[in-house]
Amino acid sequence: MSDTRHTRVLIIGSGPAGYTAAVYSARAMLSPLLIQGLQPGGQLTITTEVENWPGEREIQGPDLMVRMEEHARAMGAEVISDYISSLDLSQRPFVAKADSGMTYTADAVILATGAQARWLGLPSEEKFKGFGVSACATCDGFFYRGKEVVVAGGGNSAVEEALFLTNFATKVTLIHRRDSLRAEKILQQRLFKNPKIEILWNHAIEEVLGTEAPLGVTGVRAKNVHTGETVEVPCDGFFVAIGHEPASELVKDQLELHNGGYVKVEPGTTRTAIPGVFAAGDLTDHVYRQAVTSAGMGCMAALDAERFLSGEE
Ligand SMILES: Cc1cc2nc3c(=O)[nH]c(=O)nc-3n(C[C@H](O)[C@H](O)[C@H](O)COP(=O)(O)OP(=O)(O)OC[C@H]3O[C@@H](n4cnc5c(N)ncnc54)[C@H](O)[C@@H]3O)c2cc1C
């Protein structure tokens, strides 16, 4: 038998966007329910140092997320360990069904299900994640001042990340499996002109190489896709830049998506095309993808939801 609970505001996701939305909607006396999903705390729980959260010169990602959760609870949000498996936005109250068997109905929904970086899927990549392997140059580039890095990928994000990393690194090697890039021509021109960037064409990453104690990257081994020959490229950091996957599965047939699956919102707001449904954070953002921008959008979503609900009263 399944139970049903009703809430004014249902927040789906427990990253910076979800927890910030929870703090704001709790302080607006909306008694929000927040569903954490399979990754309580979101993407920052899989990183180590975060150096760009204002007010914290350096904080471990998982610690920051524990503090956000405590903050949301202290303000009066109810944080629930559950996963939303289906969401019906066709009528109000909106209906969310969870893995636990619970059904949540809500007058307003804030979608904050985030995104996941695409990884190569190598065991060595997994091993060194946060210890020299990254999927975010904006987040981690600063750690590679005066060092050498490798970027894997061939699209816009790979080229942008490689160019951005030249601000810090002495040498950036871009490794791509094909003999041409998919990135926009203008980006390619900038890449080819940059003296710090070297390109290794027709090579696929086979393994990330590194040390055990301390855990750290020393290079990558890449295989020529035509000849099968392998080459080792020394580096201190390895950036995987093969795209992101927004977690928009729940709403893909109900809301407009763009730029490869990101939920479309009215510019300058978090309003989707369905009144009462708001979206925040990496789920809607293919450009910035930062904790602080996600938190900012979480705040906007709570304020938008509060205005929407009070406008109905
Ligand atoms: C390795 C790494 C390092 C990073 N370092 C930095 C950094 O130093 N600084 C920085 O600003 N940014 C950094 N980022 C980016 C930052 O983590 C993201 O921009 C931010 O976490 C996005 O927040 P979000 O709230 O939108 O979503 P996410 O953090 O992606 O959280 C999404 C949440 O939604 C939940 N969820 C998903 N589907 C469901 C469902 N069906 N039901 C219920 N819940 C669901 C998940 O469990 C998760 O809690 C890093 C990212 C990575 C991967």
The ligand as a MOL file (V3000), in Angstrom:
LIG
                    3D

  0  0  0     0  0            999 V3000
M  V30 BEGIN CTAB
M  V30 COUNTS 53 58 0 0 0
M  V30 BEGIN ATOM
M  V30 1 C 34.2700 16.5430 -9.8130 0
M  V30 2 C 33.5450 17.8700 -9.7800 0
M  V30 3 C 34.1460 18.9580 -9.1820 0
M  V30 4 C 33.4900 20.1780 -9.1560 0
M  V30 5 N 34.1010 21.2230 -8.5340 0
M  V30 6 C 33.4570 22.4180 -8.4520 0
M  V30 7 C 34.0530 23.5150 -7.7670 0
M  V30 8 O 35.1730 23.4270 -7.2740 0
M  V30 9 N 33.3440 24.6670 -7.7170 0
M  V30 10 C 32.1100 24.8060 -8.2830 0
M  V30 11 O 31.5050 25.8790 -8.1790 0
M  V30 12 N 31.5300 23.7790 -8.9360 0
M  V30 13 C 32.1680 22.6090 -9.0380 0
M  V30 14 N 31.5940 21.5630 -9.7150 0
M  V30 15 C 30.2870 21.7800 -10.3500 0
M  V30 16 C 29.1800 21.7350 -9.2960 0
M  V30 17 O 29.3160 20.5600 -8.5300 0
M  V30 18 C 27.8110 21.7670 -9.9590 0
M  V30 19 O 27.7180 22.9280 -10.7570 0
M  V30 20 C 26.6900 21.8020 -8.9250 0
M  V30 21 O 26.8020 20.7140 -8.0230 0
M  V30 22 C 25.3240 21.7480 -9.5760 0
M  V30 23 O 24.3830 21.8010 -8.5550 0
M  V30 24 P 22.8900 21.3260 -8.7640 0
M  V30 25 O 22.2190 21.5850 -7.4460 0
M  V30 26 O 22.3060 21.9490 -9.9530 0
M  V30 27 O 22.9380 19.7740 -9.0680 0
M  V30 28 P 23.8010 18.5230 -8.6040 0
M  V30 29 O 24.9140 18.8950 -7.7040 0
M  V30 30 O 24.0950 17.8140 -9.8650 0
M  V30 31 O 22.7520 17.6840 -7.7520 0
M  V30 32 C 21.6600 17.0600 -8.3600 0
M  V30 33 C 20.8390 16.3850 -7.2870 0
M  V30 34 O 19.6470 15.8720 -7.8700 0
M  V30 35 C 19.3800 14.5940 -7.3130 0
M  V30 36 N 18.5110 13.8690 -8.2380 0
M  V30 37 C 18.7200 13.5820 -9.5490 0
M  V30 38 N 17.6780 12.8800 -10.0450 0
M  V30 39 C 16.7870 12.7370 -9.0170 0
M  V30 40 C 15.5100 12.1170 -8.8930 0
M  V30 41 N 14.9310 11.5110 -9.9280 0
M  V30 42 N 14.9070 12.1440 -7.6770 0
M  V30 43 C 15.4520 12.8010 -6.6370 0
M  V30 44 N 16.6560 13.4290 -6.7170 0
M  V30 45 C 17.3100 13.3900 -7.8820 0
M  V30 46 C 20.7590 13.9780 -7.1080 0
M  V30 47 O 20.7130 12.9410 -6.1510 0
M  V30 48 C 21.5290 15.1960 -6.6130 0
M  V30 49 O 21.3610 15.3230 -5.2210 0
M  V30 50 C 32.2190 20.3220 -9.7600 0
M  V30 51 C 31.6120 19.2230 -10.3650 0
M  V30 52 C 32.2540 18.0050 -10.3880 0
M  V30 53 C 31.5930 16.8230 -11.0380 0
M  V30 END ATOM
M  V30 BEGIN BOND
M  V30 1 1 1 2
M  V30 2 1 2 3
M  V30 3 2 2 52
M  V30 4 2 3 4
M  V30 5 1 4 5
M  V30 6 1 4 50
M  V30 7 2 5 6
M  V30 8 1 6 7
M  V30 9 1 6 13
M  V30 10 2 7 8
M  V30 11 1 7 9
M  V30 12 1 9 10
M  V30 13 2 10 11
M  V30 14 1 10 12
M  V30 15 2 12 13
M  V30 16 1 13 14
M  V30 17 1 14 15
M  V30 18 1 14 50
M  V30 19 1 15 16
M  V30 20 1 16 17
M  V30 21 1 16 18
M  V30 22 1 18 19
M  V30 23 1 18 20
M  V30 24 1 20 21
M  V30 25 1 20 22
M  V30 26 1 22 23
M  V30 27 1 23 24
M  V30 28 2 24 25
M  V30 29 1 24 26
M  V30 30 1 24 27
M  V30 31 1 27 28
M  V30 32 2 28 29
M  V30 33 1 28 30
M  V30 34 1 28 31
M  V30 35 1 31 32
M  V30 36 1 32 33
M  V30 37 1 33 34
M  V30 38 1 33 48
M  V30 39 1 34 35
M  V30 40 1 35 36
M  V30 41 1 35 46
M  V30 42 1 36 37
M  V30 43 1 36 45
M  V30 44 2 37 38
M  V30 45 1 38 39
M  V30 46 1 39 40
M  V30 47 2 39 45
M  V30 48 1 40 41
M  V30 49 2 40 42
M  V30 50 1 42 43
M  V30 51 2 43 44
M  V30 52 1 44 45
M  V30 53 1 46 47
M  V30 54 1 46 48
M  V30 55 1 48 49
M  V30 56 2 50 51
M  V30 57 1 51 52
M  V30 58 1 52 53
M  V30 END BOND
M  V30 END CTAB
M  END
